[in-house]
């Protein structure tokens, strides 16, 4: 049981890292669900910077 939970946490952390670094692109709502509310600020900031040019 602990191994499955640890693997899930490792995978989520890896996806969170890829999302924040811009290596994968997802709709903001999906990315927010994968990364959690603590990271939402960074996602919105990055999106706004891209939109500004």
ROSE-4610 file (N, C-alpha, C; in Angstrom, 1 decimal, always signed):
// ROSE-4610
residu = [X/X/X/X/X/X/X/X/X/X/X/X/X/X/X/X/X/X/X/X/X/X/X/X/X/X/X/X/X/X/X/X/X/X/X/X/X/X/X/X/X/X/X/X/X/X/X/X/X/X/X/X/X/X/X/X/X/X/X/X/X/X/X/X/X/X/X/X/X/X/X/X/X/X/X/X/X/X/X/X/X/X/X/X/X/X/X/X/X/X/X/X/X/X/X/X/X/X/X/X/X/X/X/X/X/X/X/X/X/X/X/X/X/X/X/X/X/X/X/X/X/X/X/X/X/X/X/X/X/X/X/X/X/X/X/X/X/X/X/X/X/X/X/X/X/X/X/X/X/X/X/X/X/X/X/X/X/X/X]
num = [1/1/1/2/2/2/3/3/3/4/4/4/5/5/5/6/6/6/7/7/7/8/8/8/9/9/9/10/10/10/11/11/11/12/12/12/13/13/13/14/14/14/15/15/15/16/16/16/17/17/17/18/18/18/19/19/19/20/20/20/21/21/21/22/22/22/23/23/23/24/24/24/25/25/25/26/26/26/27/27/27/28/28/28/29/29/29/30/30/30/31/31/31/32/32/32/33/33/33/34/34/34/35/35/35/36/36/36/37/37/37/38/38/38/39/39/39/40/40/40/41/41/41/42/42/42/43/43/43/44/44/44/45/45/45/46/46/46/47/47/47/48/48/48/49/49/49/50/50/50/51/51/51/52/52/52/53/53/53]
x = [+0.8/+0.0/+0.9/+1.9/+2.7/+3.5/+3.9/+4.6/+3.8/+2.5/+1.6/+1.4/+1.2/+1.0/+2.3/+3.5/+4.7/+4.9/+4.6/+4.7/+3.7/+2.5/+1.6/+2.1/+2.7/+3.2/+4.4/+5.2/+6.4/+6.0/+5.0/+4.5/+3.8/+3.0/+2.4/+3.5/+4.5/+5.6/+6.3/+6.5/+7.1/+6.3/+5.0/+4.1/+4.1/+4.0/+4.0/+5.3/+6.4/+7.7/+7.6/+7.1/+7.0/+6.1/+5.0/+4.0/+4.6/+5.3/+5.9/+7.0/+7.7/+8.8/+8.4/+7.1/+6.6/+6.9/+7.3/+7.6/+6.4/+5.3/+4.0/+3.0/+2.1/+1.0/-0.3/-1.0/-2.4/-3.3/-4.6/-5.5/-5.3/-5.4/-5.1/-5.9/-7.1/-8.0/-7.4/-7.0/-6.5/-5.1/-4.3/-3.0/-3.2/-4.2/-4.4/-4.8/-5.6/-6.0/-4.8/-3.9/-2.8/-1.8/-1.6/-0.6/-1.0/-2.3/-2.8/-2.9/-3.6/-3.8/-2.6/-1.6/-0.4/+0.4/+0.2/+0.9/+0.1/-1.1/-2.0/-1.5/-0.9/-0.4/+0.7/+1.6/+2.7/+2.1/+1.1/+0.5/-0.1/-0.9/-1.5/-0.5/+0.6/+1.6/+2.3/+2.6/+3.2/+2.3/+1.0/+0.0/-0.1/-0.1/-0.3/+1.0/+2.1/+3.4/+3.4/+2.9/+2.9/+1.9/+0.7/-0.3/+0.2/+1.0/+1.5/+2.5/+3.2/+4.1/+5.4]
y = [-1.2/+0.0/+1.3/+1.3/+2.5/+2.7/+1.6/+1.7/+2.4/+2.0/+2.5/+4.0/+4.4/+5.8/+6.6/+6.1/+6.7/+6.9/+5.9/+6.0/+7.1/+7.1/+8.2/+9.6/+9.7/+11.0/+11.4/+10.4/+10.7/+11.1/+10.4/+10.8/+12.2/+12.5/+13.8/+14.9/+14.6/+15.6/+15.8/+14.8/+14.9/+15.7/+15.4/+16.2/+17.6/+17.9/+19.3/+20.0/+19.4/+20.0/+20.2/+19.3/+19.5/+20.6/+20.7/+21.8/+23.1/+23.3/+24.6/+25.0/+24.0/+24.3/+24.6/+24.3/+24.5/+23.4/+22.3/+21.2/+20.5/+20.6/+20.1/+21.2/+21.3/+22.3/+21.6/+22.1/+21.7/+22.9/+22.7/+23.8/+24.1/+25.4/+25.9/+25.2/+24.8/+24.1/+22.7/+22.0/+20.7/+20.8/+21.7/+21.9/+22.2/+23.0/+23.4/+22.2/+21.3/+20.1/+19.2/+19.1/+18.2/+18.8/+20.1/+20.7/+21.1/+21.4/+21.9/+23.4/+23.8/+25.3/+26.1/+25.4/+26.1/+26.6/+26.0/+26.3/+27.1/+27.3/+28.1/+29.5/+30.1/+31.5/+31.5/+30.5/+30.4/+30.1/+29.3/+29.0/+30.2/+31.0/+32.2/+33.2/+33.4/+34.3/+34.0/+32.7/+32.3/+32.5/+32.2/+32.4/+33.9/+34.7/+36.2/+36.7/+36.2/+36.7/+36.2/+35.0/+34.6/+35.4/+35.7/+36.5/+37.9/+38.5/+39.8/+39.9/+38.8/+38.8/+38.7]
z = [+0.0/+0.0/+0.0/+0.8/+0.9/-0.4/-1.0/-2.3/-3.4/-3.4/-4.4/-4.2/-2.9/-2.6/-2.9/-2.6/-2.9/-4.4/-5.2/-6.6/-7.2/-6.6/-7.1/-6.8/-5.6/-5.2/-6.1/-6.4/-7.3/-8.7/-9.2/-10.6/-10.6/-9.6/-9.5/-9.4/-8.6/-8.5/-9.8/-10.6/-11.9/-12.8/-12.9/-13.7/-13.3/-12.0/-11.5/-12.0/-11.9/-12.4/-13.9/-14.7/-16.1/-16.5/-15.8/-16.0/-15.7/-14.6/-14.2/-15.1/-15.6/-16.5/-18.0/-18.2/-19.6/-20.5/-20.0/-20.9/-21.5/-20.7/-21.3/-21.1/-22.0/-22.0/-21.8/-20.8/-20.5/-20.3/-20.5/-20.1/-18.7/-18.3/-17.0/-15.9/-16.2/-15.2/-14.9/-15.9/-15.7/-15.0/-15.4/-14.7/-13.3/-13.0/-11.6/-10.7/-11.3/-10.6/-10.3/-11.3/-11.1/-10.1/-10.1/-9.3/-7.9/-7.8/-6.5/-6.4/-5.4/-5.2/-4.9/-4.3/-3.9/-5.2/-6.3/-7.5/-8.5/-8.2/-9.1/-9.4/-8.4/-8.6/-9.7/-9.7/-10.7/-12.0/-12.1/-13.4/-14.0/-13.2/-13.7/-14.1/-13.3/-13.6/-15.0/-15.2/-16.4/-17.6/-17.4/-18.5/-18.9/-17.9/-18.1/-18.8/-18.5/-19.1/-20.6/-20.9/-22.3/-23.1/-22.5/-23.2/-23.5/-22.6/-22.9/-24.0/-24.3/-25.4/-25.0]
